[in-house]
Amino acid sequence: MPGPLERKEDAVVLAELRQYLQDIDVTLLREFDEGDFRGFWIKFGDFPILIENQKGKAYFIVAFQITLSQGPEAEALDSYYAKKDPHFIYELTKAFTSPLTGFSRIIEGGKVVGFSLSRYIYPFYYDFSVKDLDRALQAVVSQGSEGIAFLKTILPASGDQGEIPPRPRYFQAQ
């Protein structure tokens, strides 16, 4: 039975991720180290992406958050959920689901206000490479783009995705 896997030091991982982000030519918007969390906000194409690690964990989460502004879009989305419309739920799940990414709803005040797509990466292990980071970024952005396209077909208008959204609630310490 194999023993525990050797892991890289935190400083080495952060330096490598900075280099990998530069190598794949994405825009680093902000690096952060706040309480139990650290990571990067980047811009991949037109989309802000969160790459975050809860200190002490052996992985980072690459997340693409899509949030709707209050108004007709959010009301329309909520009405589909309130009706438990099976066709809508099927099509939405199909648009946001991928074998490569996770998908969850963002709920505020009992209403769905957006979605997060995520993928775990493991840069603390020695077999992690720039290709793994690039694949994760492409996976969440590709699937998120498909989800946005679906939302645009059913909602009256779409929100602006150009600014850094607040950290999704499930990334915050409980």
Buried (B, 14 or more C-beta within 10 A) or exposed (E): EEEEEEBBEEEEBBEBBEEBBEEBEBEBBEBEEEEEBBBBBBBBEEBBBBBBBBEEEEBBBBBBBBBBEEEEBBBBBBEBBEEEEEEBEEBBEEBBBBEEBBBBBBEEEEBBBBBBBBBEBBBBBEEBEBEBBBBBBBBBBBBBBBBBEBBEEBBEEBBEBEEBBEBBEEBEEE
